[in-house]
């Protein structure tokens, strides 16, 4: 099985907030990135990945569909540059 864990450190909203470390597997990471695309509602979703993303507040359900949250967008922006050199 090709399994990759992605660790993303997010800074809190205010200076008083601590850094949040997220650990996502490849499916959760790919699902999170897909939710941020314009055609996200037409893509197949991994229900387990969605459940985890919702529990981590990276996604939420709106009208029965998963959508990326501002924190999820921040995770994609923060996580993407550090993953550019990783070959899967």
Biotite code that builds the C-alpha atoms (Angstrom):
import biotite.structure as struc

atoms = struc.array([
    struc.Atom([0.000, 0.000, 0.000], chain_id="A", res_id=1, res_name="UNK", atom_name="CA", element="C"),
    struc.Atom([1.338, 3.416, -0.954], chain_id="A", res_id=2, res_name="UNK", atom_name="CA", element="C"),
    struc.Atom([0.713, 5.334, 2.276], chain_id="A", res_id=3, res_name="UNK", atom_name="CA", element="C"),
    struc.Atom([1.981, 8.802, 2.965], chain_id="A", res_id=4, res_name="UNK", atom_name="CA", element="C"),
    struc.Atom([1.338, 10.924, 6.036], chain_id="A", res_id=5, res_name="UNK", atom_name="CA", element="C"),
    struc.Atom([1.230, 14.674, 5.623], chain_id="A", res_id=6, res_name="UNK", atom_name="CA", element="C"),
    struc.Atom([1.986, 16.849, 8.631], chain_id="A", res_id=7, res_name="UNK", atom_name="CA", element="C"),
    struc.Atom([0.830, 20.445, 8.398], chain_id="A", res_id=8, res_name="UNK", atom_name="CA", element="C"),
    struc.Atom([1.486, 23.058, 11.055], chain_id="A", res_id=9, res_name="UNK", atom_name="CA", element="C"),
    struc.Atom([-1.127, 25.792, 11.190], chain_id="A", res_id=10, res_name="UNK", atom_name="CA", element="C"),
    struc.Atom([-0.682, 28.894, 13.264], chain_id="A", res_id=11, res_name="UNK", atom_name="CA", element="C"),
    struc.Atom([-3.641, 30.016, 15.296], chain_id="A", res_id=12, res_name="UNK", atom_name="CA", element="C"),
    struc.Atom([-5.750, 33.008, 14.364], chain_id="A", res_id=13, res_name="UNK", atom_name="CA", element="C"),
    struc.Atom([-4.349, 35.184, 17.131], chain_id="A", res_id=14, res_name="UNK", atom_name="CA", element="C"),
    struc.Atom([-0.888, 35.312, 18.708], chain_id="A", res_id=15, res_name="UNK", atom_name="CA", element="C"),
    struc.Atom([-2.384, 33.686, 21.820], chain_id="A", res_id=16, res_name="UNK", atom_name="CA", element="C"),
    struc.Atom([-3.363, 30.583, 19.837], chain_id="A", res_id=17, res_name="UNK", atom_name="CA", element="C"),
    struc.Atom([-0.841, 27.806, 19.612], chain_id="A", res_id=18, res_name="UNK", atom_name="CA", element="C"),
    struc.Atom([0.295, 26.049, 16.482], chain_id="A", res_id=19, res_name="UNK", atom_name="CA", element="C"),
    struc.Atom([-1.900, 23.169, 15.349], chain_id="A", res_id=20, res_name="UNK", atom_name="CA", element="C"),
    struc.Atom([-0.268, 20.088, 13.828], chain_id="A", res_id=21, res_name="UNK", atom_name="CA", element="C"),
    struc.Atom([-2.431, 18.084, 11.460], chain_id="A", res_id=22, res_name="UNK", atom_name="CA", element="C"),
    struc.Atom([-1.559, 14.605, 10.291], chain_id="A", res_id=23, res_name="UNK", atom_name="CA", element="C"),
    struc.Atom([-3.446, 13.504, 7.193], chain_id="A", res_id=24, res_name="UNK", atom_name="CA", element="C"),
    struc.Atom([-3.039, 10.363, 5.131], chain_id="A", res_id=25, res_name="UNK", atom_name="CA", element="C"),
    struc.Atom([-2.816, 10.543, 1.336], chain_id="A", res_id=26, res_name="UNK", atom_name="CA", element="C"),
    struc.Atom([-6.573, 10.045, 0.851], chain_id="A", res_id=27, res_name="UNK", atom_name="CA", element="C"),
    struc.Atom([-7.457, 12.803, 3.326], chain_id="A", res_id=28, res_name="UNK", atom_name="CA", element="C"),
    struc.Atom([-4.919, 15.172, 1.756], chain_id="A", res_id=29, res_name="UNK", atom_name="CA", element="C"),
    struc.Atom([-6.117, 14.514, -1.801], chain_id="A", res_id=30, res_name="UNK", atom_name="CA", element="C"),
    struc.Atom([-9.750, 14.874, -0.694], chain_id="A", res_id=31, res_name="UNK", atom_name="CA", element="C"),
    struc.Atom([-8.992, 18.176, 1.037], chain_id="A", res_id=32, res_name="UNK", atom_name="CA", element="C"),
    struc.Atom([-7.259, 19.534, -2.067], chain_id="A", res_id=33, res_name="UNK", atom_name="CA", element="C"),
    struc.Atom([-10.152, 18.356, -4.255], chain_id="A", res_id=34, res_name="UNK", atom_name="CA", element="C"),
    struc.Atom([-12.688, 20.170, -2.068], chain_id="A", res_id=35, res_name="UNK", atom_name="CA", element="C"),
    struc.Atom([-10.921, 23.425, -2.866], chain_id="A", res_id=36, res_name="UNK", atom_name="CA", element="C"),
    struc.Atom([-11.347, 23.120, -6.627], chain_id="A", res_id=37, res_name="UNK", atom_name="CA", element="C"),
    struc.Atom([-14.184, 24.724, -8.614], chain_id="A", res_id=38, res_name="UNK", atom_name="CA", element="C"),
    struc.Atom([-15.544, 21.340, -9.745], chain_id="A", res_id=39, res_name="UNK", atom_name="CA", element="C"),
    struc.Atom([-15.416, 19.759, -6.269], chain_id="A", res_id=40, res_name="UNK", atom_name="CA", element="C"),
    struc.Atom([-19.111, 18.820, -6.317], chain_id="A", res_id=41, res_name="UNK", atom_name="CA", element="C"),
    struc.Atom([-18.557, 16.611, -9.389], chain_id="A", res_id=42, res_name="UNK", atom_name="CA", element="C"),
    struc.Atom([-15.673, 14.591, -7.947], chain_id="A", res_id=43, res_name="UNK", atom_name="CA", element="C"),
    struc.Atom([-16.080, 11.289, -6.111], chain_id="A", res_id=44, res_name="UNK", atom_name="CA", element="C"),
    struc.Atom([-15.375, 11.598, -2.408], chain_id="A", res_id=45, res_name="UNK", atom_name="CA", element="C"),
    struc.Atom([-13.869, 9.274, 0.164], chain_id="A", res_id=46, res_name="UNK", atom_name="CA", element="C"),
    struc.Atom([-16.502, 9.258, 2.933], chain_id="A", res_id=47, res_name="UNK", atom_name="CA", element="C"),
    struc.Atom([-14.009, 8.281, 5.633], chain_id="A", res_id=48, res_name="UNK", atom_name="CA", element="C"),
    struc.Atom([-11.674, 11.074, 4.564], chain_id="A", res_id=49, res_name="UNK", atom_name="CA", element="C"),
    struc.Atom([-14.575, 13.554, 4.630], chain_id="A", res_id=50, res_name="UNK", atom_name="CA", element="C"),
    struc.Atom([-15.561, 12.438, 8.134], chain_id="A", res_id=51, res_name="UNK", atom_name="CA", element="C"),
    struc.Atom([-11.997, 13.020, 9.373], chain_id="A", res_id=52, res_name="UNK", atom_name="CA", element="C"),
    struc.Atom([-11.713, 16.393, 7.625], chain_id="A", res_id=53, res_name="UNK", atom_name="CA", element="C"),
    struc.Atom([-15.012, 17.499, 9.169], chain_id="A", res_id=54, res_name="UNK", atom_name="CA", element="C"),
    struc.Atom([-13.866, 16.341, 12.616], chain_id="A", res_id=55, res_name="UNK", atom_name="CA", element="C"),
    struc.Atom([-10.663, 18.400, 12.196], chain_id="A", res_id=56, res_name="UNK", atom_name="CA", element="C"),
    struc.Atom([-12.704, 21.430, 11.003], chain_id="A", res_id=57, res_name="UNK", atom_name="CA", element="C"),
    struc.Atom([-10.969, 21.378, 7.621], chain_id="A", res_id=58, res_name="UNK", atom_name="CA", element="C"),
    struc.Atom([-14.292, 20.708, 5.888], chain_id="A", res_id=59, res_name="UNK", atom_name="CA", element="C"),
    struc.Atom([-17.967, 21.024, 6.734], chain_id="A", res_id=60, res_name="UNK", atom_name="CA", element="C"),
    struc.Atom([-21.226, 19.741, 5.334], chain_id="A", res_id=61, res_name="UNK", atom_name="CA", element="C"),
    struc.Atom([-23.489, 22.265, 3.589], chain_id="A", res_id=62, res_name="UNK", atom_name="CA", element="C"),
    struc.Atom([-26.709, 21.114, 1.954], chain_id="A", res_id=63, res_name="UNK", atom_name="CA", element="C"),
    struc.Atom([-25.499, 17.522, 2.203], chain_id="A", res_id=64, res_name="UNK", atom_name="CA", element="C"),
    struc.Atom([-22.219, 18.234, 0.388], chain_id="A", res_id=65, res_name="UNK", atom_name="CA", element="C"),
    struc.Atom([-18.709, 18.571, 1.796], chain_id="A", res_id=66, res_name="UNK", atom_name="CA", element="C"),
    struc.Atom([-17.081, 21.987, 1.392], chain_id="A", res_id=67, res_name="UNK", atom_name="CA", element="C"),
    struc.Atom([-13.665, 23.214, 2.417], chain_id="A", res_id=68, res_name="UNK", atom_name="CA", element="C"),
    struc.Atom([-13.491, 25.606, 5.377], chain_id="A", res_id=69, res_name="UNK", atom_name="CA", element="C"),
    struc.Atom([-11.173, 28.610, 5.733], chain_id="A", res_id=70, res_name="UNK", atom_name="CA", element="C"),
    struc.Atom([-8.966, 26.458, 7.985], chain_id="A", res_id=71, res_name="UNK", atom_name="CA", element="C"),
    struc.Atom([-8.928, 23.771, 5.273], chain_id="A", res_id=72, res_name="UNK", atom_name="CA", element="C"),
    struc.Atom([-7.846, 26.326, 2.664], chain_id="A", res_id=73, res_name="UNK", atom_name="CA", element="C"),
    struc.Atom([-5.103, 27.499, 5.000], chain_id="A", res_id=74, res_name="UNK", atom_name="CA", element="C"),
    struc.Atom([-3.932, 23.895, 5.400], chain_id="A", res_id=75, res_name="UNK", atom_name="CA", element="C"),
    struc.Atom([-3.758, 23.429, 1.612], chain_id="A", res_id=76, res_name="UNK", atom_name="CA", element="C"),
    struc.Atom([-1.832, 26.679, 1.158], chain_id="A", res_id=77, res_name="UNK", atom_name="CA", element="C"),
    struc.Atom([0.553, 25.939, 4.039], chain_id="A", res_id=78, res_name="UNK", atom_name="CA", element="C"),
    struc.Atom([1.001, 22.265, 3.163], chain_id="A", res_id=79, res_name="UNK", atom_name="CA", element="C"),
    struc.Atom([1.420, 22.417, -0.601], chain_id="A", res_id=80, res_name="UNK", atom_name="CA", element="C"),
    struc.Atom([4.864, 24.097, -0.852], chain_id="A", res_id=81, res_name="UNK", atom_name="CA", element="C"),
    struc.Atom([6.381, 21.618, 1.589], chain_id="A", res_id=82, res_name="UNK", atom_name="CA", element="C"),
    struc.Atom([5.094, 18.707, -0.492], chain_id="A", res_id=83, res_name="UNK", atom_name="CA", element="C"),
    struc.Atom([6.274, 19.828, -3.926], chain_id="A", res_id=84, res_name="UNK", atom_name="CA", element="C"),
    struc.Atom([9.513, 17.822, -3.703], chain_id="A", res_id=85, res_name="UNK", atom_name="CA", element="C"),
    struc.Atom([7.898, 14.624, -2.383], chain_id="A", res_id=86, res_name="UNK", atom_name="CA", element="C"),
    struc.Atom([7.421, 11.933, -5.005], chain_id="A", res_id=87, res_name="UNK", atom_name="CA", element="C"),
    struc.Atom([4.603, 9.510, -4.354], chain_id="A", res_id=88, res_name="UNK", atom_name="CA", element="C"),
])
